């Protein structure tokens, strides 16, 4: 990654943290935590990784649906905040499975510990 791409990633991340939870307001899902952003080399796409506290299937589907529905508005608000680049990258939201995987491993280790 170049310095420009790294800077853009961190800037998009900082702005999206505030924008996402203001645009996507649903008391049933709670707070959406953004974990990382990755911008492609040609700056046309930005993967936005997120996680939520309730990681059951219904909540995950609802959050993914809400993010897709509000993607255009989120991108427009991002464009208002970041004015010094020519084109705002298309946003691709992906659930970050790392936290869920870590919780699963911790649960398995606790089960092993309790069985001894």
Backbone as a ProteinNet text record, in pm:
[ID]
protein_1_A
[PRIMARY]
XXXXXXXXXXXXXXXXXXXXXXXXXXXXXXXXXXXXXXXXXXXXXXXXXXXXXXXXXXXXXXXXXXXXXXXXXXXXXXXXXXXXXXXXXXXXXXXXXXXXXXXXXXXXXXXXXXXX
[TERTIARY]
83.7	0	87.8	44.4	117.9	74.9	150.1	118.5	-17.2	-45.8	-173.5	-289.7	-276.1	-382.3	-401.1	-292	-300.9	-368.3	-330.4	-391.6	-539.9	-574	-714.8	-794.9	-738.5	-805.6	-835	-736	-757.6	-854.6	-849.2	-941.6	-1085.2	-1104.4	-1237.9	-1288.7	-1200.7	-1239.5	-1287.2	-1208.8	-1245.8	-1381	-1405.4	-1531.7	-1648.3	-1627.1	-1736	-1780.5	-1689.4	-1726.5	-1842.5	-1837.2	-1943.1	-2065.6	-2041.8	-2151.8	-2241.8	-2183.7	-2262.5	-2367.7	-2330.3	-2427.6	-2527.6	-2498.1	-2597.2	-2699	-2656.1	-2746.5	-2827.6	-2761.5	-2828.2	-2867.9	-2988.8	-3038.5	-3149.5	-3121.3	-3220.1	-3195.6	-3289.9	-3267.3	-3254.8	-3304.1	-3296	-3155.4	-3074.3	-2940.3	-2832.3	-2858	-2758.9	-2652.8	-2532.9	-2422.4	-2344.1	-2312.9	-2230.8	-2087.7	-1997.4	-1857.8	-1779.5	-1717.7	-1631.9	-1494.4	-1435.2	-1305.8	-1192.5	-1222.4	-1115.6	-1173.6	-1095	-1129.3	-1009.2	-1036.8	-931.8	-971.6	-887	-912.2	-828.1	-887.7	-813.1	-709.6	-612.6	-504.2	-554.2	-658.1	-710.5	-812.6	-832.5	-920.7	-1066.3	-1108.2	-1246.5	-1338.7	-1283.5	-1363.6	-1300.3	-1386.7	-1341.1	-1420.2	-1350.8	-1415.9	-1419.3	-1537.7	-1557.7	-1598.1	-1511.7	-1539	-1606.1	-1709.2	-1785.8	-1817.6	-1857	-1903.1	-2014.1	-2093.8	-2200.4	-2195.4	-2258.3	-2255.4	-2338	-2458.3	-2542.9	-2505.4	-2432.4	-2386.4	-2469.4	-2599.8	-2687	-2722.7	-2767.5	-2790.7	-2892.5	-3000.5	-3104.4	-3050.6	-2973.3	-2916.5	-2815.9	-2734	-2634.3	-2700.8	-2806.8	-2879.3	-2945.4	-3002.8	-3068.8	-2968.9	-2851.2	-2749.1	-2697.7	-2672	-2624.2	-2726.6	-2854.3	-2961.2	-2968.5	-2960.6	-2966.7	-2847.8	-2731.1	-2613.9	-2626.1	-2677.5	-2695.6	-2800.8	-2908.5	-3013.8	-2961.2	-2879.7	-2831.2	-2693.7	-2641.7	-2507.6	-2492.3	-2591.8	-2584.5	-2578.2	-2663.3	-2664	-2532.5	-2479.2	-2351.8	-2240.9	-2240.2	-2138.3	-2150.7	-2274	-2294.5	-2244.3	-2272.2	-2224	-2071.8	-2014.5	-1868.7	-1809.1	-1876	-1829.5	-1834.8	-1932.4	-1940.5	-1822.9	-1778.7	-1669.7	-1532.5	-1517	-1387.8	-1403.3	-1359.5	-1379.3	-1253.5	-1140.6	-1016.9	-975.9	-1062.5	-1036.3	-1144.3	-1106.6	-1194.5	-1318.9	-1300.1	-1412.6	-1408.5	-1520.2	-1531.9	-1545.7	-1468.2	-1478.1	-1614.1	-1653.5	-1775.8	-1752.4	-1850.6	-1837.3	-1890.5	-1813	-1852.7	-1844.7	-1959.6	-1964	-1952.3	-1860.9	-1841.5	-1835	-1901.6	-1897.9	-1759.1	-1699.4	-1566.9	-1583.9	-1542.7	-1562.7	-1454.9	-1353.7	-1242	-1287.4	-1373.2	-1419.5	-1504.6	-1594.6	-1678.3	-1592.2	-1490.7	-1401.2	-1322.9	-1275.5	-1205.6	-1294.4	-1420.2	-1515.2	-1540.2	-1547.9	-1568	-1448.7	-1327.5	-1207.4	-1203.3	-1236	-1237.8	-1340.4	-1455.4	-1559.3	-1510.3	-1444.4	-1390.5	-1283.4	-1196.9	-1093.1	-1153.9	-1259.7	-1327.6	-1392	-1450.7	-1510.5	-1404.9	-1290	-1180.6	-1132.5	-1118.8	-1073.4	-1171.8	-1301.4	-1403.2	-1415.8	-1381.3	-1390.2	-1275.1	-1167.1	-1051.5	-1070.7
-118.1	0	123.9	220.2	346	432.8	537.4	628.8	693.5	728	792.2	698.7	573.6	476	454.7	444.6	427.2	546.2	664.2	784.8	791.9	758	760.7	658.1	538.8	434.9	483.9	541.7	586	704.5	790.4	904.8	859.3	767.3	711.9	642.5	566.7	496.3	594.3	700.5	799.3	863	896.2	960.5	862.5	740.2	642.7	598.9	599.8	562.3	648.6	776.9	868.4	860.2	845.5	849.9	727	608.5	484.2	478.1	505.5	493.4	608.3	719.7	826	796.1	732.2	700.7	575.4	471.3	343.9	341.8	384.7	386	282.5	180.3	76.6	24.1	44.8	2.5	-149.1	-225.2	-371.7	-425.2	-354	-404.5	-341.4	-227.2	-161.9	-90.4	-87.2	-10.9	-97.2	-40.8	-108.6	-59.6	-152.2	-117.3	-143.5	-40.9	-59	-101.6	-201	-252	-214.1	-201	-173.1	-128.1	-51.8	-18.9	-53.2	-103.8	-135.1	-77.2	8.3	72.1	1.8	-24.2	-86.5	11.6	-40	44.4	153.3	121.8	222.5	315.9	301	386.1	381.5	272.8	265	194.6	108	36.5	46.6	44.8	45.9	-59.7	-161.6	-262.2	-208.5	-211.7	-163.8	-283.6	-320	-434.1	-384.9	-456.8	-416.2	-537.7	-512.1	-616.7	-558.8	-647.9	-606.7	-696.5	-652.7	-731.4	-859.7	-847.2	-964.9	-1028.8	-1139	-1199.5	-1321.4	-1318.5	-1424.6	-1397	-1499	-1491.4	-1383.6	-1371.3	-1272.8	-1129.9	-1101.4	-967.7	-935.5	-1033	-1011.8	-981.9	-1056.2	-1032.2	-894.8	-855.2	-725.6	-611.2	-622.1	-518.2	-510.5	-626.3	-627.6	-563	-591.8	-533.4	-381.3	-336.7	-193.2	-118	-178	-113.2	-103.5	-206.2	-203	-98.9	-92.2	5	148.1	171.9	307.7	337.8	249.6	266.6	398.9	432.9	555.3	679	682.7	797.1	806.2	692.3	690.1	744	701.3	746.7	897.2	946.5	1089.9	1171.6	1126	1196.9	1190.8	1080	1067.9	1167	1182.9	1278.4	1421.8	1451.9	1585.4	1611.3	1507.3	1521.4	1522.7	1440.2	1429.5	1493.5	1615.5	1690	1698.3	1655.1	1675.6	1558.3	1460.6	1357.2	1365	1323.6	1340.5	1252.5	1126	1031.6	951.6	947.2	866.5	719.9	629.6	488.6	428.6	329.1	254.6	175.5	175.6	107.7	-34.3	-127.4	-267.5	-306.3	-334.4	-368.4	-519.2	-561.2	-702.9	-721.9	-827.4	-860.2	-913.4	-861.3	-904.1	-1026.3	-1140.6	-1267.1	-1293.4	-1209.5	-1233.3	-1234.7	-1141.3	-1135.9	-1257.7	-1295.5	-1413.3	-1539.2	-1547	-1662.6	-1668.1	-1552	-1545.8	-1587.9	-1545.4	-1587.4	-1736.8	-1792.5	-1936.4	-2014.5	-1970.2	-2035.7	-2026.7	-1908.4	-1891.7	-1984.3	-2000	-2089.1	-2234.2	-2274.1	-2410.8	-2434.9	-2336.9	-2351.5	-2360.7	-2284.3	-2293	-2429.6	-2485.8	-2619	-2724.7	-2713.5	-2808.5	-2795.5	-2671.8	-2647.5	-2703.3	-2686.7	-2735.9	-2886.7	-2952.8	-3099.2	-3168.4	-3097.9	-3161.6	-3180
0	0	0	-71	-73.3	44	65.9	176.1	153.5	29.1	-1.5	29.3	-8.4	17.1	166.5	239.4	385	451.9	409.2	466	433.8	310.6	270.4	349.4	367.9	447.3	588.4	652.5	790.5	796.8	697	694.9	672.6	579.1	554.6	680.3	746.3	868.6	975.5	998.7	1101.4	1072.8	947.6	912	918.5	870.4	867.4	1006.2	1101.7	1238.9	1287.4	1257.2	1300.6	1209.4	1081.8	985.1	995.1	1002.7	995.7	1104.5	1227.2	1336.5	1341	1275.5	1264.7	1155.5	1049.5	938.3	968.7	1016.5	1043.9	1191.2	1217.9	1355.2	1368.5	1446.5	1472.2	1613.6	1705.7	1843.8	1860.5	1765	1776.2	1753.2	1675.3	1645.3	1731.3	1788.2	1872.2	1791	1844.5	1786.1	1687.4	1572.8	1472.9	1491.3	1517.1	1537.6	1410.1	1357	1240.5	1289.2	1222.1	1265.6	1171.7	1042.5	947.2	814	739.6	601.6	514.3	395.1	298.7	163.3	109.6	-18.6	-124.7	-241.4	-350.5	-405.1	-477	-529.1	-623.7	-701.2	-793.6	-728	-597.2	-515.8	-560.6	-624.1	-671.1	-571.8	-487.3	-388.7	-251.3	-151.1	-12.8	63.3	113.4	197.3	339	396.8	533	617.8	711.8	799.1	926.6	968.7	1086.8	1172	1294.5	1384.3	1472.6	1529.9	1621.9	1744.3	1853.1	1976	1963.8	1910.7	1891.6	1758.9	1765.3	1640.7	1600.3	1631.6	1584.3	1437.9	1369.4	1224.6	1185.7	1263.7	1231.5	1241.9	1346.1	1363.5	1253.4	1218.6	1113	979.7	948	822.9	822.3	936	946.3	927.7	991	978.6	835.1	774.4	635.7	542.9	566.6	485.8	505.9	630.8	659.5	599.4	605	546.7	394.9	331.4	186.4	146.2	222.4	192.7	206.7	308.3	338.2	278.8	194.9	139.3	63.4	-14.5	-94.5	-4.6	97.2	188.7	266.6	309.2	381.2	291.3	166.4	71.4	44.2	35.2	12.8	131.6	252.8	371.9	381.2	338.2	334.9	234.9	121.5	19.5	72	157.1	216.7	310.8	379.4	476.2	408.8	304.6	235.8	98.3	86.4	-37.6	-123.8	-73.7	-147.4	-237.6	-255.1	-355	-462.2	-579.1	-694.7	-687.2	-651.4	-649.5	-520.8	-453.4	-332	-374	-314.7	-353.4	-319.6	-398.3	-367.8	-239.8	-152.4	-23.9	-32.9	19.6	27	174	234.8	377.1	394.3	485.2	514.6	664.7	710.7	852.7	887.1	992.5	1037.6	1127.4	1077.5	1149.2	1253.9	1263.1	1354.4	1500.4	1539.8	1678.1	1712.5	1623.2	1645.8	1654	1568.8	1570.6	1701.7	1748.6	1876.2	1992.6	1991.8	2096.1	2091.2	1971.3	1954.4	2011.9	1983.8	2036	2188.7	2243.2	2388.6	2453.5	2389.3	2440.2	2440.1	2332.1	2324.8	2430.6	2453.2	2555.5	2695.1	2720.3	2850.6	2870.2	2763.2	2772.4	2802.7	2738.4	2764.7	2908.2	2953.5	3091.5	3192.6	3167.3	3261.1	3260.7	3151	3142.5	3211.9	3241.3	3305.2	3451.3
[MASK]
++++++++++++++++++++++++++++++++++++++++++++++++++++++++++++++++++++++++++++++++++++++++++++++++++++++++++++++++++++

